Amino acid sequence: MAKVYALGVGPGDPELLTRKAERILREASVICAPSANPTDSSYALSIVEEFIDRSRQEIIVQTFPMKKEQKELEPFWENAADEAAELVRQGRDVAFITIGDPFLYSTFLYIYRLLLDRYPDVQVEVVPGITSINAAAIAAGVPLAAASERVAIIPAIFEGEDLRRVLLDFDTIVLMKVNRVFHKVYALLQELGLEKKGVFIRRVGSAEEEVVFDLETLLGKKLDYLSLLIVKK
Ligand SMILES: C[S@@+](CC[C@H](N)C(=O)[O-])C[C@H]1O[C@@H](n2cnc3c(N)ncnc32)[C@H](O)[C@@H]1O
């Protein structure tokens, strides 16, 4: 029976794909790759390009614009779910590729919910991936947790008092999607005396990987969406 697969493709290095994800990717009839706008290439697709045979497999690059209002994104998720269900009903396996792991802040999660609700007859299999968090911690040489340490993972749109509480309460704090609010986060780290305890990691696992310990040097720069901050007290 044909299925929808959600494949975690890891953070950037093709060698960080699981053997299972690679096998399914090589076998799938259709590969759906996300992109933030129609003119951009898909980062997830760039990771797995070497496993795909374009003469035999169909690639669909789907646009999911970066919008704050979730309502505006619903039609894009609905189209993706409807298209996948239609292809599966035609007997074709469809593989959605997602950066890192599909169950960690991925766009696929919205499509997954729609598939379960609207198409209960369509089977969905999710294959875990190495998250950007795991790879970033290792690239920076900063263990996420030892012994009884506690870790918080938060999207950095979490601001002000909420962010302060998390920074005070946990031993390791991972801030995802930090690019747009970095200056505010840095100001708060300074206020709490934590500005030297953070490390910024960009495009981990790819040829453009950057690990920055001197956070001050990032102020005023346009930062990459594919970056995160680890604060380790
Ligand atoms: C929509 S979330 C996707 C997370 C992904 N599913 C995972 O498991 O890592 C996007 C955020 O993940 C982080 N991210 C994803 N890939 C990254 C990479 N290669 N290097 C650094 N951060 C990355 C960034 O914080 C980015 O804003």
The ligand as an ORCA input file, in Angstrom:
! r2SCAN-3c Opt
* xyz 0 1
  C      11.001     25.202     11.795
  S      12.327     24.886     12.908
  C      12.811     23.303     12.369
  C      13.516     22.462     13.399
  C      13.905     21.102     12.872
  N      12.722     20.307     12.637
  C      14.870     20.343     13.758
  O      14.579     19.206     14.162
  O      15.956     20.852     14.011
  C      13.536     25.935     12.250
  C      14.567     26.330     13.269
  O      15.418     25.224     13.519
  C      16.747     25.651     13.705
  N      17.584     25.029     12.658
  C      17.179     24.206     11.694
  N      18.225     23.775     10.956
  C      19.335     24.353     11.480
  C      20.714     24.288     11.167
  N      21.182     23.541     10.157
  N      21.586     24.996     11.937
  C      21.135     25.739     12.979
  N      19.824     25.838     13.320
  C      18.930     25.151     12.578
  C      16.735     27.185     13.622
  O      16.592     27.697     14.930
  C      15.493     27.432     12.787
  O      14.976     28.727     13.021
*
